[in-house]
Structure formats: C-alpha cells, structure tokens
C-alpha cells in the first residue's frame, strides 16, 4: 500500500511540475506534429465522438491533409472515406436509491445500456461477495451485489453473471475493484452509451447490469462497515453474505442509427514486385466526445488518445511529399475504437484493399509521451518479424524493448491491430515502458488516474517533448525499414496469436 501511495504522489507531482523536460516541441517536425494535434483535439472538435459533427470535421481535415501530401484516396467510391453503419443505445436518465437514499448516476453507479431496461424496478439488495456458483443462496428477485475482483482463482465476470442469472436474480451490481491498481476504476463515467455496427447488437435484455463505485457500497448496506468489505474484496479475502436495503431503480433510454467514417488513403509503392504487400499504418480518430464534467470540463478531447498519433500518420505522409516506399503504404484513421474497435473491425470485414494484399499493420495507440523514452513495450513482439524490426530500430536509438509486463490488462486486444491479427495479418502496437518503482512508473500510473478517458487528456497536460520526438523518429525509421526491406512481415514459428490455417 505504501509503495502504491508513493507512486501515486510521485506521479501526480511529476505531472503537475512537468519534470525537467523542455516546455514545448523540440524541433520543427515536432512543432508541425503538435500543431496538427492541436487542430484535431481542441475544444472546437468536441472530443470527436463516433458519428458526431466534430468527428466528421476531423475526418475531413485528415483526408484533406493526406491528399495535399500526395496520398491517394483508398476508401469507398473513389474517396477517402469508408462509412460504417452504426446503432447507438444511450441511457438518458437513471435512478437508483436504497431505502430512499439516492445514488448519483455516473459518479456512484452506471449501467450497461439496453433499450429494454425497466422503467421501474424494486428489489431487495443481496450482497454475496464474489458470487460463486453455489454460494449465492436464495436470491430470486433480488438485486445481487458482487465484487468484480480481478484476481486469479476467484470468479470471472462471465462466471459471476452466469451464476446470478441462473439463480433468478432481478439484477446484478458489480463493485468496480479498487484493488486492481494496474488500471484502477475511473469515476465519473463519461456517459452510459453503447454503439454497435448495425445489425450486430445483442438482443434486447431487461436484466440490469450495474457497476458500482466502491465508495458507494455503504449506501446499499446500511449499518455495515462497507470499507472493511471493500478492503477484503480487493485483497481476495473471504467475505460474508449480507442482505441490504430496498433498492428502487428506473431507466430511460434512447436509440438511433448513425454512420461514421474511417479515413483511408494509400501511398503507392515503387517496386511492382511488392505491390501486393501493403503495410497499414493506423491510429484511431475518434474520442469520447462530450460527457460528465470533471472539474468543470465536459469535453473529453482525447489529445494523446489518439489525436496525436493520427497527426503523426499525417506528418509521415507530409514528410514523404508523395514519394512512395518500395511497398504500398495504407494510411488509416479508424472510427469507433473507443466503442469496441468498430472501424478496424469493419475494415477487416469489408476491406477496400483485399486482406491477401496487406502484409502487416503498424498501429499507434496507448502511447503516452509523458516521461523519457528509454523502454518500449512491443505488443506481439515475438510473434511476427515486425517485433524484430521494432527491436532493431529501437536498439539503434538506445531504446530497450520488452514484452507486455501487464498481460492481465488485455492491452493487446484493446486496440486496432487486434482485428488484423485475428484475420492472420501480422501486427504490432507500442506502449511507453518503465522500470517498476521508478519515477516514470509514478507518472504513468498518475496519468491513468487523472488523464485516461478524462477531459484532462487535453492540450494543457504536461508532456515530455523529447520523449515525444524520440518516438516519432522511431516510428519514421520503423516504417522506412518495414516498407522498404526485401522481406515482407511474417509470422514467427510457434506464435500463439497466429490463427490456425
């Protein structure tokens, strides 16, 4: 606990002070990159939510800049856009009280959006620890509260839900686990809204699935020391079965259809023999948009997540000035990443260039240039030759590489190279690494508490400008190597990620 506290304090202090890094971009290329980042993530873009006017404006800006740099359209109908049909369900209002004491929507609880959620529901609270099958007792018609503890050997989310449903409960409340310090719960939630590719949404389901802020458990269990339960639940210790007060819930929802575009362009290759070995360079254009205000700010700008790295794709194109690499290079700015990798999933299912003619994907996401770049996590590093390429380019710049040290977070599957990997296309993605217990870890952990999916991920946040420039140069060199060398990216023998033929 003391170690985590030191990291939190250190991270907050370093973020506030900005360390000893330069006060602004360190060279002309970085200044141009940051200027475009600012254009894509200032408040006028309203956070670029999927399907929003702000996202449309940002997509047009990216397409125009790519065209001016000599990149050719590679979307649909001879243009840069590949438009995706979507369906949205939003919870427009939610009530949740226990014994007449209300909880605050998005601050103390949220709910999985579903158009069939009940307008009114009353049920007794049944606290059942980790909600293992066979340990629930009679919870028919009750609102069951479970610890969403992410510890090996305890129930998984799927196991808890199955047990509660099979027991005939009226609803499920999962306590967001404060003990998962790798990526702690983030309150408030921006909104309760889901977006799916049209025709893929699950069937309507009236069963409410809520997430609870651990600090609010006391309201569900009057007269119980909820802090002790939270501490024990976070640690995976044995927990009692308790009955709480009378809960009253009600929800209002709205649904709509919308579309949102991927931006896709191609810089043709110069070697005809490599024309069927295109390399995809990608980042996601969408952000969270507008949501619950934090410190008076309701615009979730998404500057580092991921406007800065869409801007880096454009900067690479502008540096080339229409000059191709040996292989074709596809520039892709995806939509809907924050809603479930929708843009990249749609492209893989409906490619504007056959997947058989795409040799690899280099994706840019999860990058936080807020401390020195000395160590780089390379996703799927040992699975494809792209990992070897990244390692060689990093070594030439004095950057060490590592495999993902936190696989329990599932970062590999949470970004847009994953649909390509599932389809058999070699892919790679990067995260700034750190030595455990270091100042850099403190900064990283602090950002995930105060910046990730928050309005504070904006243009005013502290940056390590040298680290930003170092990664940008690493990326330029990696693309030069992968798109120019004789051998195409390939899977390594024994890779567990490679799909079965």
Secondary structure, 3 states (H helix, E strand, C coil): CHHHHHHHHHHHHHHHHCCCCCCCCCCHHHHHHHHHHHHHHCHHHCCCECCCHHHHHHHHHHHHHHHHCCCEECCCCCCCEEEEEEEEEEEEEEEEEECCEECCECCCEEECCCCCCCCCEEEEEEECCCCCCCCCCCCCCCEEEEECCCCCCCCCHHHHHHHHHHCCCCEEEEECCCCCHHHCCCCCCCCCEEEEECCCCCCCCCCEEEEECHHHHHHHCCCCCHHHHHHHHHHCCCCCCEEEEEEEEEEEEEEEEEEEEEEEEEECCCCHHHCCCEEEEEEECCECEEEEEECCEEEECCHHHHHHHHHHHHHHHHHHCCCCCCCCEEEEEECCHHHCCHHHHHHHHCCCCCHHHEEEEEECCCCCCCCCCCEEEEECCCCEHHHHHHHHHHHCCCCEEECCCCHHHCHHHCCCCHHHHHCCCEEEEEEECCCCCCHHHHHHHHHHHHCCCCCCCCCCCCCCHHHHHHHHHHHHHHHHHHHHCCCCCCECCCCCCCCCC
